[in-house]
Amino acid sequence: MFSYRGRRIYDGLSLKLNDGAVYGLLGRNGAGKTTLMRLMAGLLKCTGGRISVNGMTPFERRTEFLDEVCFVPESFNAPDMPVVKFADSYGVFYSHYDSGALRGYLEAFDVNPGDSFRKLSAGQKKKALIAFALSLNTRLLLLDEPGNGLDIPSRLCLRRMLAGHRRPDRTIVLSTHQVREVDEITDHVTVIDSGRLLLNASLEEIAARVHFTRTGTPETGALYSERTAAGAVNIMPGAVSRTEPPELWAEDKAHHFISDQAAETESYRSGSGVDLEVLFNACISGGRKVLEYLRSDILREKEVRDE
């Protein structure tokens, strides 16, 4: 539970994030994504209930907690010092900081490590801070709207970096309302709207229950249909069988990257078979059939596993 200036943002939100996963935290502007991330980072305190990250209460800001969590806000003020000096000065407070990796990330982002933050554009500042965050190798990495302010080549570079940053003991949460920015690197999706949790599931779980089709007109029996310039995209009940085993889907997706600018605007079906943008639109536009269908099966299966 969390309230801000008398306005209740969250009331009874229950959410669990797993190690080794990359979450796309999706929601409209004002849905509460940033508030949730700040709660997880210990920058805000719950007004009711409990939140635990790596077995610790975030707002207590214990040294062990701070060593394993990094939060990159959408906007920030950077000190007037060279990027590399800033990173080396603050990196010493993190036990897994890798200065060599930092320089590699900066080079990939085309940011000069010797440049002062004062001389950098807003986009370059953001790339420098993201590079620093990745070099800390924390167990939990929170990125709030990481693609905002980045040009298309930089966004593609960020996707490659995040795919390479995945580890079984790390969790990455990417907050965005621009779903196409994260649909190639996430393996879990969390959708919130007006402080309510609408969906929290892995793409594997979703793909095992629904499939997406593209037709000239909306399909009969669709849980949700969305008209596009090229026809209709439909969310249909039931899975489509695949030749490769499910455990390879995330790996396929993590290594698939859009390589040209034109592809940024094209409709893209991820390796899991889940069209995140269409799923997101279905969740927030009142597509109750999709949510009820997914929730009933996914929750039932999770209850069985937890018994």
Secondary structure, DSSP 4 states (H G I P E B T S, - for coil): -EEETTEEEESS------TT-EEEEE--TTSSHHHHHHHHTTSS--SSS---BTTB-GGG--HHHHHTEEEE-SS----SSBHHHHHHHHHTTSTT--HHHHHHHHHHTT--TTSBGGGS-HHHHHHHHHHHHHHH--SEEEEESTTTT--HHHHHHHHHHHHHH--TT-EEEEEES-GGGTTTT-SEEEEEETTEEEEEEEHHHHHTTEEEEEESSPPTT-SEEEEETTEEEEEEES----SS-GGGHHHHHHT----SGGGGGS----TTS--HHHHHHHHHTT-HHHHHHHHHHHHHHHHHHH-
